[in-house]
Amino acid sequence: MKRIVNIFLSAVLFCSCHNSYLDEYYIAAEASFSVTAEDLHVRTLESVLFTNKGKGQTYSIFTGDTGHKYGQTGNTGFAVGSNGCFSYSYREPGKYTVVWIASSVDSKGSVISDIDSLVLDVADMSGGLDNLSIYKIYRMDDYDETHNTYYHSLARSIDDSILLCPIIYEAWRSAKINTIKSAKLQLKYQLTSPSAALYWYKRETEEWLSLRSETDNIFSVMDGERIALQRIKVVTGSGYETYYNIAAVMIPKLTSYQINGVEGEISHVKTSYDEYEIRLTLPAGTDVSNLCPEFMLMENDANLYDGTNAMVSIDGIVQQSGVSNVDFSKGEVIYDLHYQMLGYADARLSTDSKVKVIIDLQ
């Protein structure tokens, strides 16, 4: 019995000492923190430092992105290091409510917590879309006899909202496998985060269609018989939406070129999609210093060209078919072709090409 009493007294003394220890070191929790972000704006993948400015024994943080939202079932926070700092980077653009929690244990063993919060605006130069292309528009059999080479139009950014996809003329006129006119084109793309999704606005039905994978062949650039700007959007896991316009713009091509009734042979320069070569053989003795070529741009297709949205020039001097004389005394001349997307006033929706014309004499 005496032994039992001693054990009991020891336990009481331990608890008394333990509680005294807690009372001595207890710090009332006061949550406050700062963030290294000017005006609370940061970029995706940029390292953000959160620093404790309050009081407490332990600290934790809910960053506000997917899986780390304060107060949502199944979401978790992060423990803050003993130095009172926490570094983090966000993968997706959006507005995130960051919650900082300061906690202390009182003499009764209860955890007392206080919270502070702020809203962080995370932006992304790409809007969550890392790259995009209109995929397998045209099979380039003339480039590869194995029939395994395809033309893919890789989008290039004009500004934060416009993506320009250059299209070779062959994909418009004579595609053997797929065609830019197809109602079931395939987009190949990469998003910044796996929780983001891509959507295309189908004008005919006025609905946003989800592209669930790169194998979804539901995209189109056509509005009737003409190419039109297409709208897509990226929706991040946080619900942040970024909109883009896709401009499929034809790379200009001379589809016919003749001098003195002799038709030139037109070929693609195989190392470049925006360079062409035309060769003509004229009779020996022809005065090549003053020739008047006749040419046609994109077969004068009214769905691409109305006579005003393209320019053909040599050394900055505009050339007119059947009007402008050209000096071929050096054997070859370089034409510059500039084309603007039909039906749109935005001068940025344009492409260029070069055509080398070579004259041989018999």
Phi, psi and omega in degrees: 000319179299322180294321180294317180298319179297319179297319180296314180298322179296320180296319179296315179299321180296315181295320180297317179293320181298314179295322177298321178298317180294319179298322183291322185256002182294133176235123179298129184289126175225109184276129174197139181208162178238165181222141178277077180209118180293122182055028177061031177242130177223173177254155175301146179066004175277133181288125180247130181255123175256131185232135180292135175235004184251209182227155178155178178262327177221158182223148174217163183219137170255117187282345174091351178272182186306125179089354184224043180260127183295132176087357179262133182302132178087349178275151183233155175255186179240140174285138180268141182298166183296341178277000177077019181236152178216130181249139184206153174227142182262138183270338184235147174290155179156179175253123187239128176274111181265128181243126179252130184240124173254135184226149174216155178253124181274183185295341179268000180085007180274143178272119178253126185235156175223149182234152172225154183210162173205163178252122182257129180262112182254121181249162181221127179302329181266356181067013181099356179250110184281319176199161182203145173213151169274120198261140174049055180285324188211131178275121187270069182299329180286348176266328189217115183290345178279355179063032181246007180256126181239153173270124175243130180266103180280126182289139172239143186281127174270318170206197184293346186234356182240128175244123182258128179246103178293138182236128176288147185298327180302327180289344177271317191266316194226033181297131178269320177241115184066171180194151179296342179279355183295146176273001182227057176285160181247130175262131173252128188208164175223127179261154182298324184230145178292344179272356179275162180221152181249139180228147176241135180273112179273109187299322184297323182253357180054048179224153176269121181259131180280128173268097188287338178200172180287355179266359178286111179264077183230359186274147178217149176251002187266145168232094189072236181265357184247156173281137181227156175301139179244143181256134171228164175215149174251128178246119181279171179298335179275357180093003179288132184245133175236130184255145178225153167250129176259122179250108175273103187248127181294136172282124187296143180219137169280116183265353176208138180207121180218152177226128180053037178081358179266122182277134179279152177266117186261132178218154177278139169285117192290348178267359183207141180275349182243029176227136180232162176226137177234130179240138175228145174246117181250157181300145176302142180092354178295134176283099185276001181277351184210068182256151182241092182289152170244131183217163179227137180258119177052037179056022183054033180296117184296342178276353178237327192220126179247013179092349183240345188260023176210155180221136177247129183215161172232120181052039177084356180262121183296136181249139176242135180299130177071007182236312186277130176271145185231140178266112179255023185295340177270002176096333181209157180221144178255121173266142171252128179246131178235130185229136176244138183306127184295132175092003181230134184276346183292113184294343180286343180275067187216161177223164181225158174209166177236143179231120175265122178253124183245130179255124173250146176250137180292000000 
